[in-house]
Structures are given as structure tokens and as C-alpha cells.
Amino acid sequence: MAEIILNVDVREGVGTGGARAVRRTGAVPGILYGGDKAPVAISVNEKDFRKNLYTGKLLGHLVTLKYGKETQPVIAKAVQFDPVSDRPLHFDLMRVDEDQMIKIEVPVHFVNQDQCAAFRQGGSLEIVRHTVEIEVRADHIPEDLIVDLAGHKLGDTIRISDIKLPEGVQPAIHDRDFMIASIKVSSAAMSEAADLAADEEAAEVPATEQAASTEESSEG
């Protein structure tokens, strides 16, 4: 089963008033849904919920819901936060089986930017998708998808086919090789590339030819 265990209580009150009453007791209201069962209003101790949330292994991961002696694997699908205090206000849990294939969004992380010459030439990374929806077994959800920038060039387009997906993971979009990011060519990068090309071309001209060219210019 999953690493995180959420000890929940079933709550009676629903709606805005019921949720506020739950928060006043030091708990976070939530909803459990999915499968062939009806949705159930639940709550979790706020202190315990925050502790699990800040591990980074709650949202979008398989966790274990515990109610009394009963346990159930679930996916934490969403958490709503107070825009001012950042306090968790509500959460959604989806019932799953551990070996069930599910669709879920995971973050995309970019590595080895320091090993990509394009950025030293003034290029910039333009991210199209910060997350990608994947199809995967509930007990094999990856932490993230990694894009290795080493070796990429100015103007390169990075697509889902460029990402080495973990075993058993496939993108939820099947009909196209969609874009993840691109290495944008800035005007500064274009100028630098032109100067570099000019320097390389000049370096290939023999010194005698350069001198002759200079003399002809002087005589003219």
C-alpha cells in the first residue's frame, strides 16, 4: 500500500456551512468519490493533513485512506487553498484499486540546462506544458517526467517522444507527438551566432589573402 495514511472521519454536514463548521474544529473537509459507490463527505485533522501535504507525496499520489479498521487505496486529486493564508480548505480523494489503470497529471522537470550550449548563446526555454496527463497503474505513478536538455540546440522543439517515459507509463494523448517546450532563439542569440559565424569564416581565410584585401582597400 501507499506510504501516506490519511485517518478520516465521515462528516454529516455538507455545503459551505458544514465545511466551515469542520474547519472550526481544526479539520479539513473533503470528499471521497469514484468507483461504484456514492460520494462520501469526510474530514482529516488539519495538522496531520498539512504534515502529509508538505512531504510532496500526497497530491497526485496513491495514498491509503483509513476509517476505523477499514482501509482503501485512493488518489489525492485536488486540494483547494486559502489565497491569503495558504491554509488547505478542501480536498478531493478518488477511490482506486492499486493495479487499476488511471489517468493523472504529473509535473515536468527540466535538467542539465548548464550542459546545453544553446543557453550560453542567449537561448531561452519556453515551456508549453508544465504537466502532462499520463496513463499508468495507480501504484506506479512517477514523481515527475524528466526532460534532459543536454545536447539540445537553439531552435529545438522538445516533444513527448523526446522524454524517456518510465516503464508502464504512456501519454494520455495518443494521436499526436505534442510539444512540451522549445528553446527559443532570442535576437541576442541570433546576433551572437552571426558574429561567431563571421569569426569562423574570417579564421578560414589565409593571412596573405587578408593582407592583400587590406592593401586593395587602401589603394582604392
C-alpha positions as CSV (number, residue, x, y, z in Angstrom):
1,M,0.0,0.0,0.0
2,A,1.0,3.6,-0.2
3,E,3.4,5.4,2.2
4,I,0.9,8.0,3.4
5,I,-2.1,7.1,5.6
6,L,-5.0,9.6,6.0
7,N,-7.1,8.9,9.0
8,V,-10.5,10.3,8.1
9,D,-13.8,10.9,9.8
10,V,-17.2,10.8,8.0
11,R,-18.9,14.2,8.4
12,E,-22.6,14.8,8.4
13,G,-22.8,18.5,7.4
14,V,-22.3,19.3,3.8
15,G,-22.2,22.5,1.9
16,T,-20.5,25.8,2.8
17,G,-21.9,25.9,6.3
18,G,-20.8,22.3,7.1
19,A,-17.4,22.9,5.7
20,R,-16.9,25.9,7.9
21,A,-18.0,24.0,10.9
22,V,-15.4,21.3,10.2
23,R,-12.6,23.9,9.8
24,R,-13.6,25.4,13.2
25,T,-12.8,22.0,14.8
26,G,-9.3,22.0,13.4
27,A,-10.0,19.7,10.5
28,V,-10.0,19.9,6.7
29,P,-13.2,18.9,4.9
30,G,-13.0,16.7,1.8
31,I,-15.0,14.4,-0.5
32,L,-14.4,10.8,-1.4
33,Y,-15.7,9.7,-4.7
34,G,-15.3,7.2,-7.6
35,G,-15.7,3.5,-8.1
36,D,-19.2,2.1,-7.8
37,K,-20.0,3.8,-4.5
38,A,-21.7,7.1,-3.8
39,P,-19.6,10.2,-2.8
40,V,-18.9,10.5,0.9
41,A,-18.2,13.7,2.8
42,I,-15.1,13.2,5.0
43,S,-12.6,15.3,7.1
44,V,-9.0,15.0,8.2
45,N,-7.2,16.6,11.1
46,E,-5.6,19.7,9.6
47,K,-2.2,19.3,11.4
48,D,-1.9,15.8,10.1
49,F,-3.1,16.8,6.6
50,R,-0.5,19.6,6.4
51,K,2.3,17.3,7.5
52,N,1.4,14.8,4.8
53,L,0.9,17.5,2.2
54,Y,4.3,19.1,2.7
55,T,6.1,15.8,2.0
56,G,5.2,16.3,-1.6
57,K,3.8,12.7,-1.7
58,L,0.2,13.4,-1.2
59,L,-1.3,15.3,-4.1
60,G,-1.4,13.2,-7.3
61,H,-0.2,10.1,-5.5
62,L,-1.6,6.8,-4.2
63,V,-2.3,7.1,-0.5
64,T,-4.2,5.0,2.0
65,L,-7.4,6.2,3.4
66,K,-8.2,4.7,6.9
67,Y,-11.6,4.9,8.5
68,G,-11.7,2.9,11.7
69,K,-10.4,-0.6,10.8
70,E,-11.2,-0.2,7.1
71,T,-8.6,0.9,4.6
72,Q,-8.9,2.0,1.0
73,P,-6.3,3.0,-1.7
74,V,-7.2,6.4,-3.0
75,I,-5.6,9.1,-5.2
76,A,-5.5,12.7,-3.8
77,K,-6.8,14.5,-6.9
78,A,-7.0,18.1,-5.7
79,V,-6.5,20.5,-2.8
80,Q,-8.0,23.9,-2.5
81,F,-6.1,26.6,-0.6
82,D,-7.0,29.9,1.0
83,P,-5.5,32.6,-1.3
84,V,-4.3,34.7,1.6
85,S,-3.2,32.3,4.3
86,D,-2.5,29.3,2.1
87,R,-4.4,27.2,4.5
88,P,-5.9,24.0,3.0
89,L,-9.7,24.5,2.7
90,H,-10.9,21.3,0.9
91,F,-9.6,18.2,-0.7
92,D,-10.8,15.5,-3.2
93,L,-9.9,11.8,-3.0
94,M,-10.7,9.3,-5.7
95,R,-11.2,5.6,-4.9
96,V,-9.0,3.3,-6.9
97,D,-7.6,-0.3,-7.0
98,E,-3.8,-0.5,-6.7
99,D,-3.5,-2.2,-10.1
100,Q,-6.1,0.0,-11.8
101,M,-5.0,2.0,-14.8
102,I,-5.8,5.6,-14.3
103,K,-5.2,9.0,-16.0
104,I,-3.4,11.6,-13.9
105,E,-1.3,14.7,-14.5
106,V,2.3,14.7,-13.3
107,P,4.8,17.6,-13.4
108,V,7.5,18.0,-16.0
109,H,11.0,18.9,-14.8
110,F,13.9,20.1,-16.9
111,V,17.5,19.1,-16.1
112,N,21.1,19.7,-17.3
113,Q,20.4,23.3,-18.5
114,D,24.0,24.0,-17.7
115,Q,25.1,21.4,-20.2
116,C,23.2,23.0,-23.1
117,A,25.2,25.4,-25.2
118,A,22.1,27.0,-26.5
119,F,21.5,28.8,-23.2
120,R,25.1,30.1,-23.2
121,Q,24.3,31.5,-26.7
122,G,21.4,33.5,-25.3
123,G,18.6,31.0,-25.9
124,S,15.7,30.7,-23.6
125,L,13.4,27.8,-22.6
126,E,9.8,28.3,-23.5
127,I,7.7,25.8,-21.6
128,V,4.4,24.8,-23.2
129,R,3.3,22.1,-20.7
130,H,4.3,22.2,-17.0
131,T,2.4,19.0,-16.5
132,V,1.5,16.0,-18.7
133,E,-1.5,13.7,-18.3
134,I,-0.4,10.1,-18.4
135,E,-2.0,6.6,-18.2
136,V,-0.4,4.4,-15.5
137,R,-1.2,1.9,-12.8
138,A,-2.3,3.6,-9.6
139,D,0.6,2.1,-7.7
140,H,3.2,3.1,-10.3
141,I,2.6,6.8,-10.6
142,P,6.0,8.6,-11.3
143,E,7.1,11.6,-9.2
144,D,7.6,13.6,-12.5
145,L,8.7,13.4,-16.1
146,I,12.3,14.4,-16.8
147,V,13.4,16.4,-19.9
148,D,17.2,16.2,-20.4
149,L,18.3,19.5,-22.0
150,A,21.9,18.4,-22.6
151,G,22.9,18.5,-26.2
152,H,19.9,20.5,-27.4
153,K,20.4,23.3,-29.8
154,L,18.9,26.7,-30.5
155,G,15.5,26.4,-32.1
156,D,15.0,22.8,-30.9
157,T,11.4,21.7,-30.2
158,I,11.0,19.2,-27.4
159,R,8.1,16.8,-27.8
160,I,6.7,14.0,-25.7
161,S,8.6,11.5,-27.8
162,D,11.9,13.1,-26.6
163,I,11.1,12.1,-23.0
164,K,12.1,8.7,-21.7
165,L,8.9,7.6,-20.0
166,P,9.1,5.1,-17.1
167,E,8.1,1.6,-17.8
168,G,4.3,1.2,-17.9
169,V,3.7,4.9,-18.5
170,Q,2.2,6.3,-21.6
171,P,0.8,9.7,-22.5
172,A,-3.0,10.1,-22.3
173,I,-2.9,11.8,-25.7
174,H,-2.2,9.1,-28.3
175,D,-2.9,10.8,-31.6
176,R,0.0,13.3,-31.9
177,D,3.5,13.9,-30.8
178,F,2.7,17.0,-28.7
179,M,5.1,19.8,-27.8
180,I,6.5,20.1,-24.3
181,A,8.8,23.0,-24.7
182,S,11.1,24.8,-27.1
183,I,14.5,26.5,-27.0
184,K,13.6,29.9,-28.3
185,V,16.1,31.9,-30.3
186,S,16.3,35.4,-29.0
187,S,17.6,38.4,-31.0
188,A,20.7,38.4,-28.8
189,A,21.4,34.8,-29.6
190,M,20.9,35.3,-33.3
191,S,23.4,38.3,-33.3
192,E,25.9,36.2,-31.3
193,A,25.5,33.3,-33.7
194,A,26.1,35.6,-36.7
195,D,29.2,37.1,-35.1
196,L,30.5,33.6,-34.3
197,A,29.9,32.5,-37.9
198,A,31.7,35.6,-39.2
199,D,34.7,35.0,-36.9
200,E,34.9,31.4,-38.1
201,E,34.8,32.5,-41.7
202,A,37.5,35.0,-41.2
203,A,39.7,32.5,-39.4
204,E,39.5,30.2,-42.5
205,V,40.9,33.0,-44.9
206,P,44.7,32.8,-45.2
207,A,46.6,35.7,-43.7
208,T,48.2,36.6,-47.1
209,E,44.7,37.0,-48.7
210,Q,43.5,39.1,-45.7
211,A,46.6,41.4,-46.2
212,A,46.1,41.7,-49.9
213,S,42.5,42.6,-49.4
214,T,43.5,45.2,-46.9
215,E,46.1,46.7,-49.4
216,E,43.5,46.9,-52.2
217,S,41.1,48.7,-49.9
218,S,43.9,51.2,-49.0
219,E,44.8,51.8,-52.7
220,G,41.2,52.4,-53.6
